[in-house]
Amino acid sequence: ETYLALNGFITLEDNKKRDIPIYWEWPLETGSSPSEIEENDEIDTTFIGKTMSMKITTAGAQVTSNPYANRVASTTINGEITTYNTVQAAINAAGNNQGAVVTLLDDIQESVVISANQDIVLNMNEKTISSGKYSTVRVEDGTLTIVGNGSIKGEGNSTNDIIAIDVRPNGVLNILGNAIITGLNQGSGTGRGINNYGTTNIKGGNISGKIYGITNQSSGKVNIYYNTVISIVCNTVSTTQNAVITIYGGTIQSLYNAGNGQIIDYR
């Protein structure tokens, strides 16, 4: 309920049987010393790839019209759902409610911002959000957790950067599930899947860009875990070792330092 709002509208013709992904937090890097942390991580990762079966019981009510018609996103706070005409309106409505869930209801072209110490879960719901602006999603402040399948695309024709997700110094990004994150640019500028100045934790998904899948800037922290496929991962303009990329698993096509940042690879 916290990470995936199991609320929705089902028409009479819909298939009533469907698979629902369930997510939960499993802390890694526990312990008081490097050797203890490594030992505990080996134990914790024993369960990666295992399958669990859970029974989900739902309650439904018959209605005469679709309450989500012509709406592109909904916000769920304490079980109450409200729908909106834009994704940004749904994000704004979440306010500072911790763990508020914003669910995409349709494919949409829009650029959005997470700000004001927000803590939001974005349920992709197998939908796509895209933009031709500098960034499609900007985590200016607060925390954004992305769950479920779907796509976040930065796409355009520019001499500058086109970025799917831009994480600013005060932002935290968590990626769960299998979202596809792509930074495309038909112009002469770069395309980046994720541009990170803050903290980014990647625990799933497929991330790529015209040049970079992930760039870690300045004092940014990037943690890459299992079930992740990424094109190029790079510490870019850092002049100190404050920019750190830590890799616990996943598939990375190319990994390198363009500055003096630190890369810690436990694979």
C-alpha positions as CSV (number, residue, x, y, z in Angstrom):
1,E,0.0,0.0,0.0
2,T,2.9,2.3,0.7
3,Y,4.7,1.9,-2.6
4,L,2.0,0.9,-5.0
5,A,-1.5,2.2,-4.6
6,L,-3.7,-0.8,-5.4
7,N,-6.6,1.5,-6.4
8,G,-8.1,1.8,-9.8
9,F,-11.0,1.5,-12.2
10,I,-11.8,-1.7,-14.0
11,T,-14.3,-1.8,-16.8
12,L,-16.7,-4.7,-17.3
13,E,-14.6,-5.9,-20.3
14,D,-11.3,-5.8,-18.5
15,N,-9.4,-9.0,-17.6
16,K,-10.0,-9.3,-13.9
17,K,-6.9,-11.4,-13.4
18,R,-3.6,-9.6,-13.4
19,D,-0.1,-9.7,-11.9
20,I,0.6,-7.0,-9.3
21,P,4.3,-6.3,-8.3
22,I,4.9,-5.8,-4.6
23,Y,7.9,-3.9,-3.3
24,W,9.5,-3.6,0.1
25,E,12.6,-2.1,1.5
26,W,15.6,-4.4,2.3
27,P,18.4,-2.3,3.8
28,L,21.9,-3.1,2.6
29,E,25.2,-1.8,3.9
30,T,24.4,-2.7,7.5
31,G,27.2,-3.1,10.1
32,S,29.8,-1.0,11.8
33,S,32.9,-2.0,9.8
34,P,33.7,-2.6,6.1
35,S,34.2,-6.3,6.7
36,E,30.9,-6.6,8.7
37,I,29.1,-4.7,6.0
38,E,30.4,-6.9,3.2
39,E,29.6,-10.1,5.2
40,N,26.0,-8.9,5.9
41,D,25.5,-7.9,2.3
42,E,26.4,-11.4,1.2
43,I,23.8,-12.8,3.5
44,D,21.1,-10.2,2.5
45,T,21.6,-10.8,-1.3
46,T,21.0,-14.5,-0.8
47,F,17.3,-13.8,-1.5
48,I,17.8,-11.9,-4.7
49,G,15.7,-13.5,-7.5
50,K,13.6,-15.6,-5.2
51,T,9.9,-15.8,-5.8
52,M,7.1,-15.3,-3.3
53,S,3.4,-15.8,-3.7
54,M,1.0,-13.5,-2.0
55,K,-2.8,-13.5,-1.9
56,I,-4.4,-10.0,-2.5
57,T,-8.0,-9.5,-1.6
58,T,-9.8,-6.5,-3.2
59,A,-13.0,-4.7,-2.5
60,G,-14.9,-3.1,-5.4
61,A,-18.0,-1.0,-6.0
62,Q,-20.0,-0.7,-9.2
63,V,-20.2,2.7,-10.8
64,T,-21.9,4.1,-13.9
65,S,-18.9,6.1,-15.3
66,N,-15.1,6.1,-15.2
67,P,-13.9,8.5,-12.5
68,Y,-10.5,8.7,-14.2
69,A,-11.7,9.7,-17.7
70,N,-9.7,12.6,-19.2
71,R,-7.4,12.6,-16.2
72,V,-3.6,11.9,-16.5
73,A,-2.6,11.3,-12.9
74,S,-4.0,10.7,-9.4
75,T,-2.7,11.3,-5.9
76,T,-3.3,8.8,-3.1
77,I,-3.0,10.1,0.5
78,N,-4.1,7.9,3.3
79,G,-6.1,5.8,0.9
80,E,-8.0,8.7,-0.6
81,I,-7.6,9.1,-4.4
82,T,-8.0,12.4,-6.3
83,T,-7.4,12.7,-10.0
84,Y,-5.8,15.6,-11.9
85,N,-5.4,17.0,-15.5
86,T,-1.6,17.3,-15.2
87,V,1.1,15.3,-13.4
88,Q,2.5,18.4,-11.8
89,A,-0.9,19.2,-10.3
90,A,-0.9,15.7,-8.7
91,I,2.6,16.2,-7.4
92,N,1.6,19.6,-6.0
93,A,-1.4,18.1,-4.3
94,A,0.8,15.5,-2.5
95,G,2.3,18.4,-0.6
96,N,4.6,17.2,2.2
97,N,2.6,14.0,3.0
98,Q,5.3,11.4,3.4
99,G,4.9,8.5,1.0
100,A,2.0,10.1,-1.0
101,V,1.5,8.1,-4.2
102,V,1.2,9.8,-7.6
103,T,0.0,7.3,-10.2
104,L,0.2,8.0,-14.0
105,L,-3.2,7.2,-15.6
106,D,-2.2,8.0,-19.2
107,D,0.8,8.7,-21.4
108,I,1.7,12.3,-21.1
109,Q,4.2,14.9,-22.5
110,E,5.1,17.1,-19.5
111,S,8.0,18.3,-17.5
112,V,7.6,18.1,-13.7
113,V,9.5,19.1,-10.5
114,I,9.7,17.5,-7.1
115,S,10.3,20.2,-4.5
116,A,9.6,21.7,-1.0
117,N,10.9,18.6,0.9
118,Q,8.4,16.3,-0.7
119,D,8.5,12.5,-0.3
120,I,6.6,11.1,-3.2
121,V,6.2,7.6,-4.7
122,L,5.7,7.8,-8.5
123,N,3.8,4.7,-9.7
124,M,4.5,4.4,-13.4
125,N,1.5,2.1,-14.0
126,E,2.9,1.0,-17.4
127,K,2.6,4.6,-18.7
128,T,5.1,7.1,-20.3
129,I,6.0,10.6,-19.3
130,S,8.2,12.5,-21.8
131,S,9.4,16.0,-22.5
132,G,11.6,17.9,-25.0
133,K,12.7,20.3,-22.3
134,Y,16.0,20.3,-20.4
135,S,14.7,17.7,-18.0
136,T,11.5,15.6,-17.9
137,V,11.6,15.0,-14.1
138,R,13.7,17.3,-11.8
139,V,14.1,16.3,-8.2
140,E,14.9,19.8,-6.8
141,D,14.4,18.9,-3.2
142,G,13.0,16.0,-1.2
143,T,12.7,12.4,-2.3
144,L,11.2,10.7,-5.3
145,T,10.7,6.9,-5.4
146,I,9.8,5.4,-8.8
147,V,8.0,2.0,-8.8
148,G,6.4,-0.2,-11.4
149,N,6.9,-0.6,-15.2
150,G,6.8,2.4,-17.5
151,S,9.0,5.0,-19.2
152,I,10.5,8.3,-18.4
153,K,12.0,9.9,-21.6
154,G,13.9,13.1,-22.3
155,E,13.7,13.6,-26.1
156,G,14.2,16.6,-28.3
157,N,16.5,18.4,-30.7
158,S,18.9,20.6,-28.8
159,T,22.5,21.9,-28.7
160,N,22.3,21.6,-24.9
161,D,21.6,18.7,-22.6
162,I,18.4,16.6,-22.7
163,I,17.9,14.8,-19.4
164,A,15.2,12.3,-18.4
165,I,15.8,12.7,-14.6
166,D,17.8,15.6,-13.1
167,V,18.6,15.1,-9.4
168,R,19.8,18.4,-7.8
169,P,22.1,18.6,-4.7
170,N,19.2,18.4,-2.2
171,G,17.3,15.7,-4.0
172,V,17.1,11.9,-3.4
173,L,16.0,9.5,-6.2
174,N,15.1,5.9,-5.6
175,I,14.4,3.6,-8.5
176,L,12.5,0.3,-7.9
177,G,10.8,-1.9,-10.5
178,N,11.6,-2.0,-14.2
179,A,11.2,1.6,-15.4
180,I,12.9,2.5,-18.7
181,I,14.7,5.8,-18.3
182,T,16.1,7.3,-21.5
183,G,17.8,10.6,-22.4
184,L,17.6,11.1,-26.2
185,N,18.8,14.2,-28.2
186,Q,18.5,14.5,-31.9
187,G,20.6,17.7,-31.8
188,S,24.3,18.2,-31.2
189,G,23.9,18.3,-27.4
190,T,24.2,15.3,-25.0
191,G,21.4,13.0,-23.9
192,R,21.5,11.7,-20.3
193,G,19.2,9.2,-18.6
194,I,20.0,10.4,-15.1
195,N,22.1,13.5,-14.2
196,N,22.9,13.3,-10.5
197,Y,24.1,16.0,-8.1
198,G,22.3,14.6,-5.0
199,T,21.8,10.9,-4.0
200,T,20.5,8.3,-6.4
201,N,19.8,4.7,-5.4
202,I,19.1,2.4,-8.4
203,K,17.6,-1.0,-7.6
204,G,16.1,-1.9,-11.0
205,G,15.3,-0.6,-14.4
206,N,17.0,0.1,-17.7
207,I,18.8,3.4,-18.0
208,S,20.4,4.8,-21.1
209,G,21.1,8.0,-23.0
210,K,22.5,9.4,-26.3
211,I,25.9,9.6,-24.5
212,Y,25.4,8.8,-20.8
213,G,23.1,6.5,-19.0
214,I,24.1,8.1,-15.6
215,T,26.4,11.0,-14.9
216,N,27.5,11.7,-11.3
217,Q,28.4,15.3,-10.8
218,S,30.2,17.4,-8.1
219,S,29.5,15.8,-4.6
220,G,26.8,13.4,-5.9
221,K,26.4,9.8,-4.6
222,V,25.1,7.0,-6.8
223,N,24.4,3.5,-5.5
224,I,23.7,0.8,-8.1
225,Y,22.2,-2.5,-7.0
226,Y,20.9,-5.7,-8.6
227,N,18.4,-6.1,-11.5
228,T,19.7,-3.0,-13.2
229,V,20.8,-2.5,-16.8
230,I,22.7,0.7,-17.5
231,S,24.6,2.0,-20.6
232,I,27.4,4.4,-19.6
233,V,28.0,5.2,-15.9
234,C,30.5,8.1,-15.4
235,N,31.8,10.5,-12.7
236,T,32.2,13.6,-14.9
237,V,33.3,17.0,-13.7
238,S,34.2,16.2,-10.1
239,T,37.6,17.7,-9.0
240,T,37.6,15.8,-5.7
241,Q,36.7,12.3,-4.4
242,N,33.4,13.7,-3.0
243,A,31.6,12.3,-6.1
244,V,31.2,8.5,-5.3
245,I,29.6,5.7,-7.4
246,T,29.2,2.5,-5.5
247,I,28.2,-0.6,-7.4
248,Y,26.7,-3.7,-5.7
249,G,25.4,-5.4,-8.8
250,G,23.7,-5.0,-12.1
251,T,24.8,-4.9,-15.7
252,I,26.9,-1.8,-16.8
253,Q,28.1,-1.5,-20.4
254,S,30.7,1.1,-19.7
255,L,32.1,2.6,-16.5
256,Y,34.7,5.3,-16.1
257,N,35.9,8.5,-14.4
258,A,36.1,11.7,-16.4
259,G,37.1,13.6,-13.2
260,N,38.7,12.6,-9.9
261,G,35.6,11.0,-8.4
262,Q,35.6,7.6,-6.7
263,I,34.2,4.4,-8.1
264,I,33.7,1.5,-5.6
265,D,32.8,-1.8,-7.4
266,Y,31.8,-4.8,-5.2
267,R,30.8,-7.0,-8.1
